[in-house]
């Protein structure tokens, strides 16, 4: 996702210009080739063919990034109505989608934590609990802190928060054996922790939208965590063992962590809002059993179900909770001394406007493409072509899919992979006569975040690479094994639990 900045660090301006020219040209050329093929396929409508052409252009430019990925995401908003694939109203609708609002709220919660320094206190607290008596235990502490934060705020923001702490820790260590494992465990843990909740990483949100389009079912926070929360529990210890082997066992001398001041009132209040918000997300739809309501027995799901059945309030969702949290952050005073009489909340607009709005556009652009796939009939056409896999065992289909998505994401980005593949897999599930599209869509979504080899694959990888302390070949070497292990774990969990 951040490939251009990474290339800039590596190859310099002159070659970067040549790369940009090639990247710009590659989009229209490959889109044109796809168009030549699609317009000559029997049964392919003009709308479906144009959808394939426009999606190819977006996918190539998402991968190669000749312009910012957020700008590329605007293309379907303009071209889908222009070519009669979607109406202008249908194309604009994803900008107000509840998933976009949910992520916006998550980003602003992250901004408040960063503004007040709460994230540093949480990370420091986890490290103190785990212990700093050995470098391997410090590695474990950073892993738990990063994965835990990434569950509730974006993995991009989590990595940005943890990197300065890691660099400060490394600055006090005379041994160099800690550099590679500590930095890599941050980006890997951020990606792995991000799959545990709906708001941890953008592919999760893309899945929710596409799954709802195919099935008409809106998956809740708790339902996602019943699968997404299990995989990190298995994967994280493996990552720790794999990277801890790089630290000689003789290195047992503790490292002095950077000292932090006592909790401020602002940090305490942000932490309270964070805990309340996370609790409301997790418990909104958690099954509470069968309740007798009047003459009927009803399955009640969380406090949301209680509000719906007893008070008739059934319109509160996870995005609603996120917005309430954001409003609270703006309204609750920070109680810090200021030189003016203005209201100073835990979050101010100067901090809020720095959230990654481009990621929200990227999500919305992917949703428009998903709508176009369905409206043009392209999902049905592509799904029918995948029926050749019907004779293979389901576990083999899932395993092949996990490997394909994982290594495809290494040369794209996890968000781009999810944007392009999930609409196709939703249709393929129907063509393969699967009982639930979840069997293909969920493992593909998680595998899109389990790409550990190259900086372009995920934002956490790119952020850690920007520190210029880890060679790409080292990241690729350590990540290759984890790619394979991740594909196996996702395959087994999804096959036996779905």
Helices and strands as residue ranges (DSSP letters): H 3-11, H 13-38, H 46-64, H 69-72, H 75-82, H 88-93, G 94-96, H 98-116, H 118-130, H 135-150, H 155-171, H 178-194, H 202-215, H 221-244, H 265-283, E 287-293, E 296-301, H 302-311, H 318-331, H 349-352, H 357-376, H 378-385, G 386-391, H 394-409, H 414-431, H 438-449, H 459-465, H 472-497
